Amino acid sequence: MTRLDSPPRFAPTALMLGNVVTGCSVLAPAGMLPELATGLDISIRTAGLLITFGAMTLCIGSPLTAWLTSRIDRRRLLAVTLAVLGLCNLASSFASDYASLMVIRLVMLAVGALYTPQAAGTAALIVPVERRGSTIAYVFLGWSLAAAAGLPLITFIASHVGWRAAYFAVGATGIVSLLLVAWRLPSGLRGAPVELKTWAELGRNRTVVMLLLITTLQMSGQFVVFTYMGPLLKQLTGADPNQIGLVFALYGIFGFLGVVVASRIVDSWGAYRTSLLFTCVLFAGIGGWAISAGSYPMMAVAVAVWGLGFASTNSMQQVRLVAAAPPLASASVSLNTSVLYIGQAIGSAAGGVLFARDLCQDMGYVAVAFVTLALLTILMTRPARRLAAVA
């Protein structure tokens, strides 16, 4: 396994910006469901299936592609992944109908499933062990930026110019990110090869299994609501596209702040305590959404609190998985990404059923139930005192 003594300048930033593109590619439909539904002459729930089926593709693709590509140079692998994301988003802007858009999206995400876990694994290769937690959290910051800046911009562009222009903007950003990764990431980086026995080893590791369950529950709870956040705000409060974009912006901005705080404290607090803290914040935010349904100001505040927890909890899961089985980090992080998308699929599917049955106010309480289970599971993974600083 190749490892560098110190990271090349801006290499972690290049990896982080790639996550911005990946996050925008995955989340884009959530920011423009009404425009997609109108433009493609489909229902909002059908448009939401772009997220559900996309998540199913991602959950299968992440471990499979990690296995198939584990021996490939990381710079080449990540650059090709970003090229596919960029070109497929550009192709989406020219899709003639819903079926072709769905096919392009599934192809894009089958390859795009590589990026986030491999970026985290690569970050672990280019920094000293004592900086690993904060660097992985920083790389995952890209998802917060995707929600803080990318998703509101997608919502704004889609509502004012059209959904095709929004896809084109994401595609162009992907090409820029590809060039940055190819420029700043060193060649010759390779992680430990992922073999079939690797998955068996992970399955025997109780901590890894519990951490994967936590990720699934956290994401299931969030995506019950997040997938349909725009239509829910419109239906429950009468919010217009600009107000909806503002809520997405609050979600992302506070998500960014949450990851910044998490990356600052994780090396001293330990990933377990940091994860527990931000999952409690996540619980408070989603609980606030459920209780305040119908009041735009209160729901916006709840989303801001929720935002503090959403990306920081995800980054802490990756840090804990790397610490739980360092030689298997590439596989465990890719598996975590896979179950993250399983959670998205479960949550968006459950949310779609509830939304179609006009049970909009109940969706928040279903989300709370999932996050409660995640919080209880975290308490079951408390590490021994001597390991608390890293686990």
N, C-alpha and C positions, 0 to 999 in steps of 0.2 A: 504494500500500500504506500503510495507516494505522499509525502508530507513536506511542506515548506516551513522554514524557520520563521519567516515573517511574510505577511501578505503583500503582493505588489500594490502600489498606490492605486486607490479607487477600485480595486477588485471587489471588495465586499459591496461597494455602492453599485457596481455593474450588476452583480447578482441580485441586489435588492430591486433595481429598476426592472429587471426581468420579471420579478414577481409582480410588479405593478401591471405589466402587460398581461401576465397570466391571470391575475385577479380580475382585470377589466374584461378579459375574454370569457371568464367563467361567469361573472356577475352581470355582464351587459344586459341580458334580457330582462333582469329584474328592474332595471332602470327605465325600461321603455315598453312594458307590457301593453299599455293601452294603444300606443302607436303601432306596435307589431300586430295587435288584434285588428285594428282598423285597416292598416295597410295590406294585410294578407287575408282579410275577410274571415277571421276566425274568432273564437271566443277568448276571453282573457285566460280562462283555465287551460285551453289548448295551447295558447302562447306560453303559459307557465311550464308546459311539458318540455320545452326547450331546456329548462333548468333540470327537471326531473330526469329525463333521458340522458342529458349531458352528464349529470352526476353519476348515473349508473355506468356510463362509458368510462368516466374517470376512475371509478372505484375498481373496475376490472383492469384498466390500462396501467394504473400506477405500479402494482407489484409485478405485472407481466413484463412491462417495458424495463423495469429495474433489473429483472433477471436477464432479459435478452441483451441489455446494453451495458452491463456492469463492467465489461472489459474495455469499453471505448473511452478514449481521451475525453476528459470532462469539458474542455473548451469546445471541442468539435461537437460533442453531444448537445450541450446547451445552446450553441449557436444554431444548429440545425433545428432544434425544438422551437426557438424563437422565430426562425424563418418560416416554419409551418404555421405558427400562430399568426404572424403578420400577414402572410399570403392568404390564409383561409378567412381572416377577418375582411381583407380586401374583397375576396370572392363573395363573402356574405352580402356585401353592399350591392352586388349585382344579382342576387338570387331572385329568380322569377316567381317563386311561390313558396309556400310553407314547407312542402316536402323537400325541395332542393336546399332550403335554408337548414332544415334539420340534418340532412345528409352531410352538408359542409361542416356543420357544428360537431357532429359526432366524429368525423374524420379528424378535425382540428383537435378535439379534446382527447382522442385516443393517443395522439402524439404529445399534446400539451401536458398530459398527466405526468410526463417525465420531469417537468421543470422544477416545481417546488421542492420535492424530496431530493433531487439531485443537486439543486442549489444549496440546500441545507447541508448535505453531505460534503459538498465541495468547500463550503465555508469552514467546516470542521477540519479540512485538510490544510488550509492556508493560514491558520492562526495557532498560537500556542494553546495548550490545554486550558490554562487559566483564563483565557479570553474566549473560549469556545461558546459558553452560554450567551454572553452579551453579543457576540458576532452573529450567531444563529438568530437571536431575537432581532438584531438589526436587519438581517437579510429578509426576515419575515415581515419587516416593517412595510415592504412593498405592497402587501395585501391591505394594510391600513391606508396607504396612500391611494390605492386603487379605489377604496371606498370613500376616502376623504375628498379626493379631487376627481378621480376618474368617473365614478358613478354619478355624481351630480352633473359633471360635464356631459356625460352620455344622456342623462335625463334632459338637460337643457337643449343639447343639439337635436335630440329626437323630437322634442316637443315644438321646437322652433324651425328646424330645417328638415327633419325627417330621420327615420331610423336607418336609412341607407347611409346617410352622411355620418351618423354615429359609428357604424361599423367601419367605415372608411377611415375615420380618425383613429380608431383603435389599431387598425392594420398598419397605418403609417407609423404609429408609435412603436409597434412591434419591430419594424425594420430598423428604426433608430436604435432600439435596445439591442438588437442583433449585432449591429456594428460596434457598440460599446463593449459588449461581452467579448467579441472577437479581438478587440484591441487591448483590453486590460487584463483579461484572464490569462495566466500563463499556460503554455502547453505542457503535456507530460503528466498531468494530474490524473491519477487513477485510484479508486477506492478498492476495498477488498472485494474480490469477485463474489457475486451472488450465485450460489448454487442451490439445488433443490433441498439439500439438507439444511440450508440456512433457515428456510421457513419452518422446518421441524424444530430447530433450536429455538426460534422465537416463540413457537407454540408451547414449548416447555417452560418458558420463562414467565412465571406468574405475574411479575410486575409489568412486563410488556403487554400481556393480555389485558390486565386491568386498565392500563393506560389507553389501550386501543378502545376499550369499552367506554371510557370517559369521553374520548374524542367523539365517538358515535353519538352518545347521549347529548353532549353539548351542541353538536351541529344539528341534530334532529330537532331539538327544542328551538333553536334560532331560526331554522328555515321553515318551520310551520308558519311563522309570521313574515320573515324577511322576504321570501319569494313574492309575496303579495302585498308588501308594505305600501307601495304606491296606490293600488286600487283600494286597499283597506283605509288608508288615510282619506281618500276621496269619498268613500262610502260612509265612513263613520263621522267625519268632520267636515266634509265638503271642501277639502283642500284642493287648490289648483296646482298645475304643474310646477310653478315656481316654489310654492310652499312645500310640495313633495320633494323637490330638489334640495331645499334647505334642510329638510329632515335627513336625507341621505348624506348631505354634507356634514351635519352634526355627528351622525353615526361614524363617518370616516375620520373627521378631525379628532374626535375624542378617542377613536380607536388608535390613531397615530400617537396621541398623548399617552394612552395606556401602554403601548409597546415601548415608548421612550422611557417611561417610568420603570416598566418591567425589566428592560435591558440594563437600567442603571442599578437596580437593586438585586437582580438575580444572583450575581456572583457572591454577594455578601449574605443575602437572605437564604439562598438555596432555592432550587426550582419548585420544591414541594410547597413551601410556605408562600412563594410568589404565586403559584398556580391556585392555591386555596384562596388567597386574597382576591384575585381577579375573578374567580368563579363566583365568589360571594357578590362581587360587584355586578357580574353578569346576571345573577339571580335577581338582584335588586332592580336592575333595569327592566328586565322582561316582566317581573312582577308589577312594576310601575305601569308598564304599557297595558297589562291586563286590567288593572284596577281603574286606570284613567281613560279607558276606551270611550271615545266620544268627545273628548276635550283636546283640541289641537295643541294648545300650549303645554298641557301636562304630558301628552304623548310625546311631544318633541323633547321635553326634558328627560323623560324615561328613556328615549332612544339615545340621548347623549350619555346617560349613565350606562346603558347597555353597551354603547360603543367602547367605553373604557375597558370593558372586559372581553369583547369578542376576539380581537386579534392577539391580545396579550395571553389569553388562555391557550390559543392555538400554538403560539411560539413556545410557551412553557411546556406544552406536551412534547414538542420536538426536542427541547433541551433535556427533558426527563428521559426520553427514549434513548437519546445518544448516551446519556450517563448510565442507563440501565444495562446496555450491552454495546460498548464502544466498538468492538470489532464488527458488529452487525449493523452499524448505524445506517448505512445506505439502504439496507433492506427494511429495517424497522421504521425509518422515517418515510420510506415509500409506502409501507403498509399503513402507517398512520394517515398519510394522505389519502390512501384508498378508503379507509373507514370514515375519514372526514367526508368524503363524497358519498359514502353509503348513508351517512347521517343527513347530508343534503337531500338525497333521493327520498329517504323516509320522511323527512320533515316537509319537503315540498309536495310530496304525494298526499300526506295527511292534510296539509294546508289546502291543497286543491279540492279535496273532498269536502272539507268544512266550508270553503269559500263557495263552492257550487251549491251547497245546501243553505247558503245565507246564514251560516253560524259564525259570523265575523267576530262577534264579541267573545265567543268561546275559544277562539284560536289562541288568544293570549294565555288562557289558563292551561291549555294542552301544552303549550311551550314551557310554562312554568313547571309542569309535572316532569318533563324530560330533564330540565336543568336541575331540579331537586334530586333526581336519581343520580345525575352526574356528580353533584356535590357530595352525596353520601358515599359514592364510590371513591372519590378522592380521599375522603377520610380513612378509607380502608387501605390506602396505599402509603400511609405515613411511613417514612423510612426510619431505620434504626438511628439512634442519636449520633453515632459516629459517622453515619453517611449523610446526615441531614444537610450538610453544606453543599452537596453536589447533586443529590437525587431529586 
